Amino acid sequence: MPDKSAIFTFPSTHHALKAEQVLKSTPFKTTIIPVPRELTSLCGLAIKVDPEHRVAVEETLVAYGVKIEGVFLLPHKKQSHMRV
């Protein structure tokens, strides 16, 4: 299990829900979560994925027209995050 997760944030709930719908048809394991407190977003929802799938997930979302606000690597332990 990776020690970090890739967290995708979105400019609106509409885009977060569209991302969830798009990713359901892929082999990537994703979880919709509340935006972590240490990240800021206009939308209260984020999607968590394994970091090794970050690029493929981002490419998939862009191909389907989902607007991404930011992508972050967040440690599982309460530590600082790193924007990618």
C-alpha positions as CSV (number, residue, x, y, z in Angstrom):
1,M,0.0,0.0,0.0
2,P,1.4,3.4,-1.0
3,D,2.2,5.8,1.9
4,K,0.5,8.6,-0.1
5,S,-2.7,9.2,-2.0
6,A,-3.3,11.3,-5.1
7,I,-6.1,13.8,-4.4
8,F,-8.0,15.4,-7.2
9,T,-9.9,18.6,-6.5
10,F,-12.5,20.2,-8.8
11,P,-13.9,23.7,-9.3
12,S,-17.5,22.5,-8.7
13,T,-19.5,19.6,-7.4
14,H,-20.7,19.0,-10.9
15,H,-17.2,18.2,-12.1
16,A,-16.4,16.0,-9.0
17,L,-19.5,13.9,-9.7
18,K,-18.8,13.7,-13.4
19,A,-15.3,12.5,-12.5
20,E,-16.7,9.9,-10.3
21,Q,-19.0,8.7,-13.0
22,V,-16.2,8.6,-15.7
23,L,-13.8,6.7,-13.4
24,K,-16.4,4.0,-12.5
25,S,-15.9,2.6,-16.0
26,T,-12.1,2.3,-15.6
27,P,-10.0,-0.2,-13.7
28,F,-8.7,2.5,-11.3
29,K,-9.7,2.2,-7.6
30,T,-11.1,5.6,-6.7
31,T,-12.9,7.0,-3.6
32,I,-14.9,10.2,-3.5
33,I,-14.0,12.0,-0.3
34,P,-14.6,15.4,1.4
35,V,-11.8,17.8,0.4
36,P,-9.1,17.4,3.1
37,R,-9.0,20.4,5.4
38,E,-5.4,21.3,4.5
39,L,-6.5,21.8,0.9
40,T,-8.7,24.6,-0.4
41,S,-11.3,24.1,-3.0
42,L,-14.6,25.8,-4.1
43,C,-16.0,22.3,-4.2
44,G,-16.4,20.2,-1.1
45,L,-15.7,16.9,-2.9
46,A,-12.4,15.3,-4.0
47,I,-11.4,12.0,-5.5
48,K,-8.6,9.9,-4.0
49,V,-6.6,7.4,-6.1
50,D,-3.4,5.5,-5.8
51,P,-0.5,7.8,-6.7
52,E,0.8,5.3,-9.4
53,H,-2.4,5.9,-11.3
54,R,-2.4,9.7,-11.0
55,V,-1.2,10.5,-14.6
56,A,-3.6,7.9,-16.2
57,V,-6.5,9.2,-14.1
58,E,-5.7,12.8,-15.0
59,E,-5.5,11.9,-18.7
60,T,-8.8,10.1,-18.6
61,L,-10.6,13.0,-16.9
62,V,-9.2,15.5,-19.3
63,A,-10.3,13.3,-22.3
64,Y,-13.8,13.4,-20.9
65,G,-13.8,17.1,-20.4
66,V,-13.7,17.1,-16.6
67,K,-12.2,20.2,-15.2
68,I,-9.6,19.6,-12.5
69,E,-8.8,22.3,-10.0
70,G,-5.7,20.6,-8.6
71,V,-3.8,17.4,-8.0
72,F,-2.1,16.8,-4.7
73,L,0.0,14.0,-3.1
74,L,-1.2,13.7,0.5
75,P,0.5,11.4,3.0
76,H,-1.7,9.0,4.9
77,K,-0.3,10.4,8.1
78,K,-1.2,13.9,9.2
79,Q,1.7,15.7,7.4
80,S,2.0,18.4,4.8
81,H,0.9,17.9,1.3
82,M,2.8,18.4,-2.0
83,R,1.0,19.9,-5.1
84,V,2.0,18.1,-8.3
